[in-house]
Amino acid sequence: MLVEQIYTGCLAQAAYYIESKGEAAIIDPLRDIDAYLQKAKTNNATIKYIFETHFHADFVSGHLDLAKATGASIVYGPTAKPGFEAITAKDNQEFILGDITVRLLHTPGHTMESCCYLLIDENGAQRMLFSGDTLFLGDVGRPDLAQKAANMTQEELAGLLYDSLQTKIMPLSDDIIVYPAHGAGSACGKNMSKDTSDTLGHQKATNYALRKGITRTEFIQEVLTGLTKPPQYFPLNVMLNKQGYENVGEVIKKGTTPLSVAEVAQLSKDNSIMLLDARKPQDFAAGHIPGAINIGINGDFAPWVGTIIEDINQKIVLITDATVSEVVARLARVGYDHCIGYLDGGMNAWVAAGKPVQKVESITADELATRLETHPVAFLLDVRRQSEYDSEHVIGAENIPLNYINDNKTDWDRDATYYVHCAAGYRSMIFISLMQAKGYNNFIDVQGGFKAIKESSRLNTSHYVEPITML
């Protein structure tokens, strides 16, 4: 028996490869399926099943392309109604994979079709629980994402989640290994552990949601505390996962079309097309195409694309110094399939052609302190999440969370000076690029963000408070 976790850091997502006697299964695959196909080929194994724990909201799954490539059956839990051929399994239904058995446990609450998969080895011993978004390490799946689809309140879904945990998870043996679908950084839970596997016994002892004696009322109150509005792209990804999508190979082929400087210059005049600059924040600051938006590939690229770009059908032209196919694949992971190409030669070609370049002023934390001493009427904006700001912030800074930037209709004072920081400099550049694209040129970046400000010790900060949520 072989079990391998395939973890993707930028999405904080875990897929799983399971194999026994030449038969394999993939649990919660990403859309770019080559890694699964290659692993099965290397092991001379046949992928027999694609097990989905639920209709994912934070990424587009690879179930359809993987099924077409292998002939494997797609499996969902009870109540699922996919718009394609799949097995809608019954609670406790078992699937044979070589010498092992995979048992589906229906665990509604995060969504109505949510389920976990219990792996039973060749000796009949229950060994592993692939818990999807039902149970995370240190947390559980948020029960507010499926309210409209289920015609239920978040309180009702939280109650169902409590029942699922108490009747399906808690009776299992303490030595079972829990393999969740997500880790710290995912917006599918509010405060997950950085660990990616654990024993169920340890989770029973440390996870608030599995606390001994916790009542249904207490659970509902605690699991809902600290939740914030989910990212706007979540329901759009659910729709793609339910109804289907274009083949990812075709998406990548289209997105990796090289475009000349002249072509990009012409396309930049089209308001329906977005110039997405995926370079590092400081490279963007040093010079970029006017109107381009910066979301760096070296950060949480895909989730921030989904948060910032409101229209999942947005046409995109890429500016990047990374491997273009990788950037396009990451866009496709969250359903942004309409990249029409990239600037051939990158910014070097743009500059060499004498095209206009825009810059962002970026200063150190010490320079910020000096400027605020001499110009105290300037504004300091903290674009971290509210939970980060509430935990610790610069006294006098205003919190404008980047994750709600599309809800913020503020008309900024064009005569004022705004200094912008996040945690380390990634999100502040996204924010400033959005402001520049709207015609504001009075936003200045603070290099290194709050971390650098703390280290400089020249600005007063609030006392640290342990956050109750990472949302």
N, C-alpha and C positions, 0 to 999 in steps of 0.2 A: 504494500500500500504506500502511495506517495501523496502527500498533501503539501502544497506550496502556496503561500500567500504572495500575491503580486500587488505591491503597494505603490500607489501613485501619489507622491507628496503634494503636488500643486492642488489636487482635489481632495486630499486627505481620504482617499478611497482605497478600499481593499477588495480585489477580486481573488478568486481561489481556483487553483488547478488541483483536481483530485484524480487519482489514477489507481486502478487495480486490475491486474491480469490483462493488460492491453486495452482496457476500456477507461475512458476519461470523461470527466464532467467539468464544466466551468460554472462557477457561481458568480453572478453579478459582473459580467464582463464589460470592459470599456469598449468604446466604439472602434478604436484601432485594434484590430483583432490579431495582427501578425504574430505577436508574442505567444498567444495561445496555440496558434496553428504550428508555429515553429517548435514549441515544446512537445506537442503531440507527435510531430514528425520525427523529432530527435529520439523520442522514446518508442517509436514505432507503435503508437497507440491511436485508437479511434475515439474521437469525441462523440459520445453517445447522448449526453444530456446537457442542456443549458438551463441551470436553475436560477430563477429570478426570485429574490426575496420580496419584491414589490415593484410597482411602477415608480422608478426613481425620478426625483425632482431636480437633483443637483447636477446630473449629467445624463447624456444620451447613452443608453446601453448599446452594446454590440451584439445583442441577441439575434437580430434579423440577419445581419451580414454573416455572423458566425454559423447560423443555421443553414443559410444558403451555401456556404463554403464547405460544410461538413455533412449536411443531412441530419444533424442532431435535432432532437426534440426539445422545444422550449417548454419549460414548466413554470406555472404560476400557482399561487395558492387559491383557495376557494374565494368566490365572488369576483375574481378578476374577469374582465371582459375585453380581452385584447382584440384589435381589429385585424388579426392575422391568425394563421393556424398555430395552435399551441395546446398543451395539455393543461386544463384547469383542474388541478388535483384536489382530492378530498383530504380533510384533516386526517393525519396519521397514515396517509397513503405511502407505500414504500416503493423504492426504485432500486433495482439491482445493478451494481457496477462491479464487474468482476466477482471478487469474493466478498465484497462489502455491500452494505445496505444503507441507503439514504432515506430517512423518514421525514416527511413534511409535517411540521407542527404549525397549525394555523394560529397566528398570534395578532389579531386585529388590534388597532389602537393608534399606531403611527399612521397607517392607512388601513382601509378595511380588508384589503387582500394580503396584508403583510403576513409573512411566515418566516419560520426558522427551519433549518435543515439539520437534523441530528444524524451524525455518522456513527454507524454500528459496524464494528470490525468483523473479521472472518470468524472470530470466536463468540460472536453475539454480544460483545461488550460495547456499551455506549461510550464513545471516546471523545467526540468533538461536537460542538454546537456552532453552526454558522448562523449567527443571530441577526444578520441584516441590520435594519434600523430599529428593530424591536429593543435590543439590549446593546448598549455601548459599554465601554469600560469607564466606570464612574458615572454613568448617565444612562438615559434611555432616549429613544427617538421622540422628537417633539410631536405632540398630538394636535397641532393646529394647521397642518398643511393640507389635509383632505376634507376640511369642513364642508366646502361647497359641493364637492363630488359625493360626499356621503350624506348630505342634508342633515348634518349633525353639528352640535356645538363642540368647541374644543373641550369643554368639561365632559361631555358625553364620550368623546373619543378617549380622553384621559382615563375615564372610568373603565372603558373596554381594555385599555392598555394595562391597567392595574389587574384586571381579571386575567388577562393573558399571562402576565408575569407570575401571578400567584398560582394559577392552575397548570400552566405548561412549563414554566422555567424553574420555579422554586422546588418542585418535587424531584428534579434531576440531581444526579450525584455530584458531590462537591469536586470530584477530581476531573470532571469533564472540562476540556479546554474550550474557552469561548473565543470565537473568531468573528469580530463585528465587521460591518461594511464600511465603517468610518472611524477615524481617529481625530485627535485635536486639530481644530482648524475648520472642520466642516460645520456648515450652518444647519445641518439636520438635527443637531443636538445643541445644548447650551453650554456645556462645560465638560467635555470629554477628556479622558486621560491621553497622554502622549504615547502610552503603550499600545501595542496593536494585538496583543493576545494575553489571556490570563486564565486562571482556573475559575470555575464558577463558584467554588467555595470562597475564594478571596473576594469575589464580587459580592457575594452574599454578606460578607463581613464589612465591606467598605463602601459599596454603592448605596447612596441614600435611597434609591428607588426600590432596593431589595431589603431594606432595613427590617429586621425582625419585629413583628408586631405593628408595622405601619398600617394604618387604617386606610380604607378607600378614600375617605374625605381628606385625610392628611396627604395622601399621595397626589390627589388631584390638585390640591393647593400648591404643593411643593414643585410638582412637575411643570406647572404653568407659570410659576414665579420666574421672572427674568427673561421670558420670551419677548422677542421683538418681531416686527413685521418681517416676513421672509423675503428673500431676494425676488425681484419681479420676474426673473426668468424661470423660476421653479415651475409654475403651472404650464409654461410653454414646453419645457422639457418633458413633463408628464404626458402631454398631448402627443409629442413625437414618439415617446416610448410605447404609448398605447396604439397609435395609428400607423406608425411607420415613417420612414425617412429615406433620403437618397443614399445610394451606395457611397461609403466613405472614400473609396478609391476615386470615384468620379469627382467628389468634392475636392480632394487633394489635387487631382490633375488640373482642375479649373483654377484653384487658388494659387498654384505654382506657375502660372503664366507670367513670363517676364514682360514688364512694361517699360518702355523707354522714358527718358526724362520728359520729352515732348508729350508723350501720351499721358503721363501722370500730371503734368502741368495743365493739360486740357481737362482731365477728369477732376482735378481739384476745384474747377469752376462749377462743377455740378453739385448742387446742394443735396442731392439724393445719395451721394457717395461720401463715405467717411475715409479719411486718411488715418490709419492706425499705425502709430510709431511704437514698435515693440522693443526698442533699444533700452539700455539702462537709463535711469532718471538723469544722471549727470551728463550723459552723452546727449540726451534730448535737450537739456538746458544749454549746452554749448552751441547748439544750432539745429533747427528743425524746419520743416516746411510749414509756412504759415497756415494755421487752421487745423494742423494735425493734433490728434489726441494721443497722449503717451500712456500706455499700459505695458510695463516691461515684462518680457518673457521670463525673466529670472525671478519673478515674484509669484504671487497667487494669480497668475495671468487669467486662466479660464474663468474662475469665479468673479473676478473683477470685470472682465468683459461682459459677463451675464448681468452684473449689477449696473454697470455704467451705460451700456448700449441698450436702449429700451426696445428697439425693434429687432427681433430675432432674424428678420429677413433683410436687415441692413446690408447694402452693398459696401464692401470694404476693399481698400487698396492698402497693402502692407508696405511699411518701411522697416526693414530689419537687417541686422548683421548676423542673425542666427540662421540656422538651417531652415529654409522657408517651409519645407514640408512638415517640419515639427511644429512650427507656429500655426500652420493651417490645420493640422491634426488637432491641436489643442483648442482651436476655435470650434472645430466640429464636435469635440467632446461635450460642449454645452449647447450644441445646436445651431451655431452660427456658420451656415453652409454657403454663404454668398460672398466669399472672398473672390474677387475677379482677377487678382494678380498682385505682383509686387514690383517695387521700383528696382529695376535692374541696375546694379552698381551701387545701390544705396545712396546715402547722403553724399558720399564722395563724388558720385556722378552728378548729383544735383548741384553741388557747389561748383564743380568744374565747369558746368554749363552756364554759370553766372546767374542762376535763378535766385530769387529772394529767400533769405534765411531769417528766421525769428529766433530769439534767445530768451532764456529765463534767468533773471538775476538770482544767484544762489549764494548765500552767506553762511559763515560758521556760527555756532552758538555764541561764541565770545563776541563776534561782531554784532549779533542780535542784541546782546545785553548792552553793548556800548551804544547802539542806536536808540534803544528804548530809554536809556538814561538821558540822552540829549533830545529825543523827540518822544516824550511820554504819551502823546496823543495818538500815536500810531496804534493799529489794531493787531493783536496776536490771535490767529485762528488755529485751533486744534482740530484736525479733521479725522482723528481716531474715532473709534466707536464710542458711544456714550458710556458703555461699561468700562472702557479703558480710562476715559476722562474722569468718571466718578471714582475710580480707584486711586488715581493720582494725576495731578495736572499743575500747570503753571498758574499761579494766582493771577487772576485778571484775564486769562485766556478765554476766548469764546469757543464753545464746542459746536462745530458744524460737521457732523459725521458724513464722511464721504459716501457711506453705504445708503444715505438718504438724499444724495445730491439732486436727484431728479425730482424730489418732492420739495426742494428748497427753491422758492421763487423769489429770493431776495434780490432787490435792485441795489447793487453795490455802488458806493460813492466813488466816482472816477477820480476825484481829487484827493482821496485818502490813500494812505499806504497800508497794505495788509501783509503781515509776515505769516507764513503758513508752515505748520509742522505736523508731522504724524508721529509714528513711533521711531522710524529710522530713515525716512526719506523717500519711500516708494509711493505711498498714497498722496503725499503732498504734491508731488509732481503731476500725478493724475489730475488732482483738483485744479492746479494752476493751468494745466493744459486745457482743461474744460473752460476755465475763465478766459484764457487767451482766445479760444475759438469763438467766444461770445463778444470779443472785442475789448476785454479788460486787460490792461498792461501794467497794472499797479499792484500785482501780487508777487511777493518775493519768497523764495524757498529757503527754509532753514535746513542746511545739510546735517544729516545724522539724526534729525528729529528730536523727540523728547529724550531719547537716550543721551544724545550729545548735550542737550540742555542740562540734564541732571549732572552729567560729568563735569560741566563747566562750573557748576555751583554758584553762578552769578545771578540767577533769577530764583525767586521764592516759589516753592512748590508746596502743594497741599500734603497733609499726612497720608501715608499709604493705607488703603482700606482693601481688604481681601475681596475680590469681585465674586459675585454669586453667579455670574453668567459671562460667557465670552462672546455673546452675540452683540 
